């Protein structure tokens, strides 16, 4: 059959196949075109403090199935410096890489570090990123969850859109906003009180009692003071126990030192006696039994002296360990409070945003005017993004990055122009 087709005239073959192939090629071109456009889309590149789910798999030929690496698979976070630390693979720079590039880099590291013949199969899934903080004239100010490819307009939608002022007689809304403001202020005050207490404790632990701290209110002072006293008491009990152990070990060391001095005196005296007896023995004035007895006594004294020296070495090690444990109590307390202060910074920032949002919304409702029935379509909002300390205006469809602060407001209204239009 193939030979018969080959013997057909080329002109006949082209005339027969062209009309049938052209529609097929057109359909293929239409099917390929969207995929090409999708392939040109910019992939998401990882940022500091992204959370990743990494799964490592290898094919087990004995079981004829994929086997996961339990020690490596799990959730990991990129550090603020942009690095990622994994068991066995070590530390590598992840900031700026795509998920596929990071997967390839980790697979190659694991293959080289573990001495594998084949590269392990690895998947990298983005779990979460730093949020985008939305401020300005929006319904819900605060942090919104970042999604790869998020635009400024999408962040506005997640924040509930532009703030819509309601009539001043909306009692239910006023009560709700008042409660939200009271709750936000109470949360903020509690965080500030805890921050003041921790700073005071840090000043005391670091030997700086003159450090300035914000004094809590009278209603909160008693509770915070009781917490501080309880913590001080528990810490002092541990320190006192280590101090008592230190004194006991020092007394034991003093006794052992005296015993060592006594053994040295006995050894010196025995050596002098042995030297004298050996001299008399050489002249036939002393028996060999006396020499043997003194040599045995000298050997026993030196053995006991060695035991005392060993006990003193062990005692020194125990003293050093007790001192380290005692000093660690204060060091651990300082580290714990510094870690809590670091967490409080973000909690305080979020609480201040909630407070300012609730206050602004309440003020807007209390002072709102009902919009005119013939009001024109509201103007396009202005988007100002702050990234790495630099603020600039962006377009609604510009993409955001994790950790951006987006300020959304409506353009200012020209009052003079409005009054002139009304007069006309």
C-alpha positions, 0 to 999 in steps of 0.5 A, a space after each residue: 500500500 505504501 509503495 502504491 502511494 509513493 508511485 502516485 504523481 506529486 501533482 496529484 498528491 498535493 492537489 488531494 492533500 492540501 484542501 484537507 490539511 489546511 483546516 487541520 493546521 488552522 485548528 492546531 494554530 488556534 489551539 496553540 495560540 492560547 498556550 503560547 500566551 500563557 507560557 509568556 506570563 511572568 512566573 511568581 518569584 519567591 520573596 523573603 518570609 514566603 512559606 513553602 510546602 516541599 515534598 521530596 520523592 524517589 522511585 523505589 524499584 523494589 516496591 515499584 512505587 514513589 517513596 517520600 523522604 519523611 525527614 525532608 518533606 514538610 513546610 519551610 519558610 524563607 528567611 528575611 534575608 532571602 535564604 532557605 535552610 533544608 536538612 541535608 541540602 544546607 542553605 541556599 538563596 531562594 529569593 528571586 527564584 521561581 518555584 521550578 528553579 528552586 525545585 531544580 536547585 534543591 534536587 541537584 543539591 540533594 543528589 550531590 549531597 546524598 550521592 544519588 545516581 538519579 535526581 530525586 523528584 521534588 515539588 515546591 508549593 507556595 503556601 503563604 506570603 507576607 500580606 498586603 497592607 491596605 490603607 486609605 478610603 476603603 471599607 476594611 483597612 488592614 492586612 489582606 492575603 497576598 496572592 501571586 499576580 495580585 493587582 492594586 484593583 484586586 487588593 481594593 476588592 479584597 478590602 471591601 471596595 471604596 468606603 461608602 459613607 452612610 447616613 448619620 442616623 444609622 444607629 445600628 452602624 454607629 453602635 457597631 462601629 463604636 463597639 469595634 473602636 472600643 475593642 480595638 482600643 482595649 486590645 491596643 492598650 493591652 499590647 502597650 501595657 505588656 510591651 511596657 512591662 517586658 521593657 521594664 523587665 529587660 531593663 532590670 535583667 540587663 542592669 539598667 533600672 533607669 531605662 524609660 518605660 511607659 507606666 501602665 494605668 492603675 487598673 492594669 498596674 496591679 495585674 502586671 506587677 503581680 506577673 512581674 513579681 511572680 516571674 522574679 520570684 521564680 527566677 530568684 529561687 532558681 538562682 538561689 539554688 544554684 548559689 547554694 550549690 556553688 557555695 557547697 561545692 566551694 566548701 567541698 573544694 576547700 576540704 579537698 585542698 586541705 587533704 591534698 596539702 596533708 598528703 603532700 606533707 605525709 609524702 614528703 616525710 615518708 620520702 625523708 624517712 625512706 632516704 634515711 633508712 636506705 642509707 642505713 641499710 646500705 651500711 648494714 644498720 637497718 633491715 630490708 623489711 623496714 625499707 619495704 614497709 616505707 616504700 609501700 606507705 609512700 606508694 599508698 600515699 601517692 595513690 590517695 593524693 591522685 584520688 584527691 586530685 581527680 576529685 578536685 578536677 571533677 569538682 571544678 567541672 561541677 562548679 563551672 557547670 553550676 555557674 553556666 546554668 546560673 548565668 543561663 537563667 538570666 540569659 534565657 529570660 532576656 532572650 524570651 522577652 526579646 522574642 516576645 517584643 519582636 512579636 509584639 511589634 507586629 501585633 501592635 502595628 496590626 492593632 493600631 491599624 484596626 484602631 485607626 480604621 474603626 475611628 475613621 469609619 465611625 467619624 465618617 458615619 457620624 459626619 456623613 452627608 447623603 450623596 446627591 441623587 444626580 451625583 456623577 460616577 465617582 472618579 477612579 481612585 489613586 493607588 500609592 504603593 510603599 515598597 522598601 521605604 519608597 512610595 510611588 503612584 501605580 496603575 490599578 492593574 499594576 502587580 503588587 509584591 508581598 509586604 507592600 503597603 497600598 494607600 487608596 484614596 479618591 482624588 481631591 475635589 476642586 471646591 472653587 470649580 464646584 461652586 462655580 458650576 453650581 452658580 452657572 
